[in-house]
Amino acid sequence: MTSSPPLPGREPVLPAPRSPRPGDAGPAEGGAGPGGVGPGGVGPGGVGPGGVGPGGVGPGGAGPGVGPLAPGRGRLARGSFELSRRREDGVLLASLLWRPGPGWRAISSAMVGGGIGPVEWVLNAQVPGGYARMDPVDHLREMAPPGPGVGMLTAAAVDRFTRAADGGAEAVATVGLRIPTWAAAPEGVPDPELAPPHRPGTINILVAVPVPVSDAALVNLVMTVTEAKTQALIEEGFGCTGTASDAVCVAVPETGPGGDGPGEPFGGPRSVWGARAARAVHRAVRRGARDWAGRDGTRT
């Protein structure tokens, strides 16, 4: 394989992030492993046409030899969070849908709902490897609920999502690293391929911060989240800043409990909420990268 370039009765619920254990380096984590999405529930529904209803949630894990999570429902921040499956072109694909509830807004790089605006849902939908539809925006809208929201696509295994939390900031990541990239790569030099096409790669990140922030702080949070993602990848041995198709969404309440605003003015890595978001993203992405590598031993 080619190495990376050198450095430059009840409804089943998705399991909650576990409490720190002795020897842990930081706050609670979860996702496609002993963690996931905490207890809660939502009304009937799924993600898009053909969505599969909730099933049993068995032990999962973002470590070697551990399977994906089964469909189920839970909580993220103050809203409902659902993992479902649909069949498309004969392939069973997973989707994550978060409904934060009223009064949230987001900044995102996604094709649907990109920029800054109100958000009633965030959808991270899996597509087959070698996805070739020329209407991805229409495809996302076919799967998404009505109303304003953010829609992201990935060929990574969505049912192996990872999750982490730090001081109220929460991050959910789906990680695929088939073609890792350096942002400032030499012109004309192809990116390395670490795995065959059936192991696609994109890193999609959703971050929920439970306090209102200014527009400038939202932009700063995207920078901080991206820096934390890159730090996690490098620490896991991947020589890259990410992949060329990564997407991010950071969501915050429009106002505080008392209706106050305009919110926190800073979102950098040394601000209170920037630091918390960074640690959550770092742990979620690092765990997802470890899971992706552990499934067939691939490393850079």
C-alpha positions in Angstrom: 0.0 0.0 0.0 1.1 3.6 -0.6 2.1 5.6 2.5 1.1 9.2 3.0 3.5 12.0 2.1 5.8 13.1 4.9 4.8 15.9 7.2 4.7 19.1 6.2 -41.0 -2.5 25.1 -39.1 0.5 25.3 -37.7 1.9 22.2 -34.1 0.8 22.0 -31.8 3.8 22.6 -28.3 4.4 21.5 -25.9 3.9 24.4 -24.8 7.0 26.2 -21.2 8.3 26.5 -19.4 6.4 29.3 -18.0 8.0 32.4 -14.3 8.4 32.5 -12.3 5.4 33.6 -9.0 5.2 35.4 -6.3 6.0 32.9 -8.5 7.9 30.5 -6.8 11.0 29.1 -9.8 13.2 29.1 -13.6 13.5 29.3 -16.3 11.0 28.5 -16.4 9.6 25.0 -18.7 7.3 23.0 -20.0 6.5 19.6 -19.5 3.3 17.7 -18.3 1.6 20.8 -19.0 1.5 24.5 -20.5 5.0 24.0 -23.0 6.5 21.6 -26.0 8.7 22.1 -27.5 9.0 25.5 -31.0 8.0 26.6 -34.0 9.7 25.2 -36.5 9.2 22.4 -38.2 10.8 19.5 -41.5 10.4 17.7 -42.0 8.0 14.8 -40.0 8.6 11.7 -36.7 7.7 10.1 -34.3 9.3 7.7 -35.7 9.5 4.2 -37.6 7.1 2.1 -37.0 3.5 3.0 -35.7 4.4 6.5 -35.5 1.3 8.7 -37.1 1.6 12.1 -35.2 1.2 15.4 -33.7 -2.2 16.2 -31.7 -3.6 19.0 -28.6 -1.7 20.0 -25.9 -4.2 20.9 -22.4 -3.6 22.1 -20.5 -1.6 19.6 -17.0 -0.2 19.5 -14.6 1.9 17.5 -11.9 -0.6 18.2 -10.7 -3.6 16.2 -13.1 -6.4 15.8 -16.1 -4.5 17.1 -19.2 -4.2 14.9 -21.4 -1.2 14.0 -24.2 0.1 16.0 -27.8 -1.0 15.3 -30.5 1.5 14.5 -31.8 3.3 17.6 -32.8 6.7 19.0 -31.2 8.9 21.7 -30.3 12.4 22.7 -27.7 14.9 21.6 -27.5 18.2 23.4 -31.2 19.1 24.0 -32.6 17.3 21.0 -33.4 13.9 19.5 -30.8 11.9 17.6 -31.5 8.9 15.5 -29.5 6.3 13.6 -31.5 4.6 10.9 -31.0 2.5 7.8 -32.4 2.6 4.3 -31.9 0.4 1.2 -30.8 2.2 -1.9 -29.7 0.5 -5.1 -29.6 -2.8 -3.3 -27.3 -1.5 -0.6 -28.1 -1.1 3.1 -27.0 2.4 4.1 -27.1 4.2 7.5 -28.0 7.8 8.3 -27.8 10.0 11.4 -30.5 12.6 12.0 -30.3 15.2 14.7 -33.3 17.4 15.6 -32.0 20.0 18.1 -35.5 21.5 18.8 -36.6 25.1 18.2 -34.2 28.1 18.4 -30.9 26.7 17.0 -28.7 28.0 14.3 -25.6 26.5 12.6 -22.6 27.2 10.5 -21.7 24.5 8.0 -19.7 23.7 4.9 -22.3 21.2 3.7 -24.0 21.3 0.3 -27.4 21.6 1.9 -27.7 24.3 4.5 -24.1 25.6 4.1 -23.2 29.0 5.6 -24.9 30.4 8.7 -28.6 30.1 9.3 -31.4 28.5 11.4 -31.3 24.8 11.7 -34.1 22.4 12.6 -32.2 19.2 11.7 -28.8 17.9 10.7 -28.5 14.9 8.5 -25.4 12.8 7.8 -26.4 10.3 5.2 -24.3 7.4 3.9 -24.1 6.8 0.1 -22.5 3.8 -1.7 -18.8 3.8 -2.6 -18.2 5.2 -6.0 -21.3 7.5 -5.6 -21.9 9.0 -9.0 -25.2 10.9 -8.8 -25.0 14.3 -10.4 -27.8 15.7 -8.2 -26.5 15.3 -4.6 -28.4 18.3 -3.3 -31.7 16.9 -4.6 -30.7 13.5 -3.2 -30.1 15.0 0.2 -33.4 16.8 0.1 -35.2 13.6 -0.7 -33.9 12.1 2.5 -34.2 15.1 4.7 -37.1 16.3 6.8 -38.9 19.6 5.9 -37.7 22.9 7.2 -34.2 24.5 7.3 -31.4 22.2 8.1 -27.9 20.9 7.2 -27.3 17.9 5.0 -24.0 16.0 4.5 -23.2 13.0 2.5 -20.4 10.4 3.1 -19.4 7.0 1.9 -17.9 6.3 5.3 -19.7 3.8 7.6 -22.2 6.1 9.3 -23.2 3.3 11.7 -19.7 3.4 13.1 -20.0 7.0 14.2 -18.0 8.1 17.2 -19.0 10.6 19.8 -17.4 12.6 22.6 -18.3 15.3 25.0 -16.5 17.9 27.1 -18.0 20.3 29.5 -21.3 20.5 27.6 -19.8 20.6 24.1 -20.6 17.5 22.1 -19.1 16.1 18.9 -20.2 13.3 16.6 -17.9 12.2 13.8 -18.0 9.7 10.9 -14.5 8.9 9.8 -13.2 7.4 6.5 -9.6 7.8 5.4 -9.1 6.0 2.2 -7.5 9.0 0.5 -5.9 11.3 3.1 -4.8 14.7 2.0 -2.5 17.6 2.9 -4.3 20.9 2.5 -1.2 22.5 0.9 -0.1 19.6 -1.4 2.2 20.2 -4.3 0.3 20.9 -7.5 -0.2 17.9 -9.7 0.9 15.4 -7.1 -1.9 12.7 -6.6 -3.1 12.0 -3.1 -2.2 8.5 -1.8 -4.8 5.8 -1.6 -4.7 3.7 1.6 -7.4 1.3 0.8 -9.4 -0.1 -2.2 -12.5 1.8 -3.4 -14.9 -0.2 -1.3 -13.3 1.5 1.8 -14.3 5.1 0.9 -13.3 8.0 3.0 -14.7 11.3 4.2 -14.7 12.9 7.7 -18.0 14.6 8.6 -18.2 16.3 12.0 -21.2 17.7 13.9 -20.6 19.8 17.0 -23.2 21.1 19.4 -22.3 23.9 21.8 -25.0 24.6 24.3 -24.6 28.4 24.5 -25.2 31.2 21.9 -22.2 32.6 20.2 -21.5 35.5 17.9 -21.1 35.1 14.1 -17.4 35.7 14.5 -17.2 33.0 17.2 -19.0 30.6 15.0 -16.4 31.0 12.2 -13.7 30.7 14.9 -15.3 27.5 16.1 -15.1 26.0 12.6 -11.4 26.8 12.6 -10.9 25.3 16.0 -12.8 22.1 15.1 -10.7 21.7 12.0 -7.5 22.1 13.9 -8.6 19.5 16.4 -9.5 17.1 13.7 -6.1 17.4 12.1 -4.3 17.0 15.5 -6.3 13.8 16.1 -5.4 12.4 12.7 -1.7 13.1 13.1 -1.6 11.7 16.6 -3.2 8.5 15.2 -0.4 8.2 12.6 -2.2 9.6 9.5 0.0 12.0 7.6 -2.7 14.4 6.5 -4.9 17.3 7.4 -8.1 15.4 6.5 -9.7 14.4 3.2 -10.7 16.5 0.2 -14.4 15.9 0.9 -14.7 16.6 4.6 -17.7 18.6 5.9 -18.4 20.2 9.3 -21.4 21.6 11.1 -21.3 23.6 14.4 -24.7 24.3 16.0 -25.6 26.6 18.8 -28.7 28.0 20.4 -29.9 31.3 19.0 -30.3 32.8 22.5 -29.6 31.8 26.1 -32.2 30.5 28.6 -33.1 34.1 29.4 -33.3 35.2 25.8 -30.0 37.1 26.2 -27.6 37.6 23.3 -25.5 38.1 21.2 -23.6 35.3 23.0 -20.0 34.3 23.5 -17.6 36.5 21.5 -14.8 33.9 21.1 -14.5 30.4 19.7 -10.7 29.8 19.5 -8.9 26.9 21.1 -8.2 29.0 24.3 -11.7 30.2 24.7 -13.9 28.3 27.1 -16.2 26.8 24.5 -13.7 26.6 21.8 -11.4 24.5 24.0 -14.3 22.2 25.0 -15.4 21.7 21.4 -11.8 21.0 20.4 -11.3 18.3 23.0 -14.6 16.7 22.1 -13.8 16.7 18.4 -10.2 15.5 19.0 -11.5 12.5 21.0 -14.3 11.6 18.5 -12.0 11.8 15.4 -9.1 10.1 17.0 -11.4 7.2 18.0 -13.0 7.1 14.6 -9.6 7.1 12.9 -8.4 4.2 15.1 -11.6 2.3 14.2 -11.1 2.9 10.5 -7.5 1.7 10.6 -8.3 -1.3 12.9 -10.8 -2.8 10.6 -8.1 -4.0 8.2 -4.8 -2.9 9.9 -4.3 0.0 7.5 -1.9 2.6 8.7 0.1 5.3 7.1 
